[in-house]
Amino acid sequence: MTDKGRRGFLKTVGVAGLGMAAASCVAARQAEPAEKKGRAAPVPVTATEDLMREHGLIERLMIIYQECADRLSEGVDVPPGALLNAGVVVDGFVQNYHEGLEEKHIFPLFEKAGRLTNLVAILRRQHEVGRILSGRTIFYAGKGNLLQPDTKAALVPICQGYTRMYREHMGREDTMVFTAVRDLVSPAEFRRMGDLFEDLETQTLGQGGYERELGRVSEIEKMLGIEDLDKFTAKA
């Protein structure tokens, strides 16, 4: 995606009292090459880079799922709403938005070109399985007492199965699918895809949608007490 929407960028500053001539000078300076103004030109975020960044957010959701599954397996309750909120983010951001981009704009490129068709078919099927598991996660996590035997027996394998499947899923996409998209479209089409993804993000999630979803994930991590990265530093 381009910089103008998602990362924010140059602010337009209005200065009162300037006449038409001054405004023309401002416009002329803005039109100058960035190198002449002493700063580097902004580098647009491409469609595939953006999808990979979203995978980073999804990986943090998978860590939340695994943490909840581990605690329940050990008979330790999880904070109310932690798993439910994570399931809602997975359902809305991951499946309704992120996977929708892949299914409508990435996978068809490979199907049309006859490349990686078996892999793409599996990825599509895993999206469907994920939607089923996500619905079950929200259903059982909404029951309240997650240590109740039937609820626990349902949630632990759901979280473990979804986490294992999606980590493998993202690994294949990052190393095999997204890296090959440039081979299937022209440079101009590749740039337009980034612009399209930015527009679709705003339409689907609202302004600053990615940042808002990331904030929700951060809050869930705090609920579970796993927000401090240094806690995960291995013993040397």
N, C-alpha and C positions, 0 to 999 in steps of 0.2 A: 504494500500500500504506500501511497505518497505521504509526505510529511505533513501536508497541510491540515489533515484532520486528526490523526491519531497521536502524533507526538507533539503537536503543538506549535509552535515555531515562531516565526517572526511576527511580532505584534505590530499592528497598524496603529501609529500614534497620530492623533489629530491635533493640530496646532492651530489655535484660534488666532485670527487677525492677519493671516497671510493672504495675500492677494493672488490673482490668477498667475502672475509671473512666478511667484514663490512656489506655488503648487506645481507649476511646470518643471521647476528646478528639482523639486523632490521626486517627481515622476522620472525625470531623466537620470537622477542618481540611482533610483531603484532599478532602472533598466540597464545600468552598467554591469558588466561581468563581475561576478563575485570576487574574482582575483584582484580587480582594480580597487575594490573596497577594503581589501586587507583581510578577507575571510574566505573560507572555503565554501564552495557551492553546496547547498543541501543535497544529500544523497537520498533519493526516494527508497522507501522500503518495498521490496518486490513482493508479489503475491506469495511465492513459496517461502520467502523469509518470514513473512507474517504467519503463515500456517505453522511453521516450525516454532515460532515464538508462542503461538497458542498451545502447541504441544508441551511447552514448558509449564504453562498453567495447568494443563491436564495432568502432567506428571505429579504436580503437587497435590492434585485431587486424588490421584492413585495412592500417594503416601498417606493421605487422610483415610482412605478406604482401608488400607492395610493396617494402619494403626488401630482403627476401630475393630477390625476383624481379630487382630492379635489380642486386644483387651478382652473382647467377648469370649474368645477361646480360653483365656485364662481366668474367666469368671469375674472380670473387672468391668464395672459399668462405664459407659461413656457419657460425657455431659449431654444433658437434654438438648436436642436439636442439632447436635454436631453432624451426625450422619445424615439426618433428614435434610439439613441445609446443603450438605455436600451433594446429596442426590438431586436436589433441585437445580444446583448449578450444572451438574452433569447433564440433566435432562434439557435445560434451557440453552446453555452456552455450547456445550459439546455437541449434543445431538441435533438440536434444532438449528444451530447456527454453523458451527465449525464443520460438522459432517455434511451439512447441506451444501457448503461451498465445494467440498471435495466431490460430492455426488453429481453436482450440476456443471462444474467447471473444470475439474481435474480429471476424474476418471474417464469421462467421454473422450478426452484427447487420446488416451491410450487405446480405448475400445475402437475408435475410428481408425487409428493407425495400425491396429492389430499387434500392439506391443504390450507385454506384461498382462495379457488378458486373463490368464489363470489367477494371477495375484490380485488383480482388480476385482475379479468375481469374489474372491475370498474376503477382501476388504469390505465389499458391499454387504456380504452376508454377515460379517462381524458387526457392521453397523446395526443391522436388524436385530441380531442377538443382543447387542448392547442396549437397545431400546427396551427390549423385554426385561432385561435384568435391572435396568434403571427404574422401570415402573414398579418392579417388585421391591427394590430397595426403598423407594419412597413409601410404598404401602406398609412394609414391616417396620421401617424406622419411625413411622408416624404413630405406632402403637403405644409408645411411651416407655414401658419397661422392656428394654432390649435384652435383659438377662432372663426373661421368661422363657422356659425351655423351648417352646415351639418357635418363638420369634428368633431366639439365638440360633437355633438349628437351621433356620432359613437364611438368616443374614450372613453368617460366617462364610458359607460356600459361595453365596452370591458375590460378596465383596472380593473374596479371593479369586474367584473365577473371572470376574470382570477385570480386576487389576492385572492378572497374568495375561489375559487376552489382549488388553489394550496396550500394555507395554510392548508386547511383540508387534502389535498392529502399528504403533507409532514408529517403532524401529524400522520396519519395512518401508513405511511411507517416507521417512526422513532419508534413508540411504538408497532407496531404489526408485521411488515414484517422484518425489519432489525434485530430486537432482536431475531427472530426465525431462522435466517439462520444457526447459529451454530448447531441447532438441526437436520439439514437436510444434513450436510456434515461432513466428518471426520476432525479432527484437521489439518491433512496434506493438505487436499483439501482446507480448509479454508485459510491456509497460502498461498497456490498456487494461490488462487483467488486474494489475495492482490498483489502478484507479477504480475499477469496478468493485473490487473487494472492499475498498474504503467506503464507497457509497453504500454497498450492501450492509456493511457493519453499522453505519449510522441509521439506515432504514430499519434494521432488525433489532439492534441493541440500544439505539439512541446515541447521542453525542457522548464520547468518552466511554463507550460500552466495555471495551477490553479492560480499561483501568478500573472500572466499577466492579467487574467480575473478579479481577485480581484482588481487590480490596475485600470482597466477600470471602475469598479463599483464605486470605490472611487472617480474617476474624475467626474463621473455623479453626485454623492452626492455633490461635491463641486459646480458644476454648479447650483444646486438647493439650495445651502446654507444649507444643512442638514447634513453636515459632522461632526458637533460638537455634540457628544453624550449628552453632558450636557444640550443641548437645550430641550431634551426630558425628563429631570428629572421632575417627577410629583410634584405638590405643596402639601406639607404635611399638 
